[in-house]
Amino acid sequence: MSIRSQVAKLRQQTGTTQFNRDVRAISDLMDELAAEAAGGGESRKEDTLSAVFDETTAPTIRSTSK
């Protein structure tokens, strides 16, 4: 495999990984909002969508209750 094709493959994987993180962040946010709307769960402070994405890309560990 040539270096160019390896680099292209790695770029594609990186983009896919970021997309998966974004989808997961949206899914988690929707779960939280649904729980809050149903009267359960803890509400988030007023976050923007970009703040939620920044939170998921930060190297911190988020605890989930699933």
Secondary structure by P-SEA (a helix, b strand, c coil): ccaaaaaaaaaaaaaaaaaaaaaaaaaaaaaaaaaaaaccccccccccaaaaaaaaaccbbbbbcc
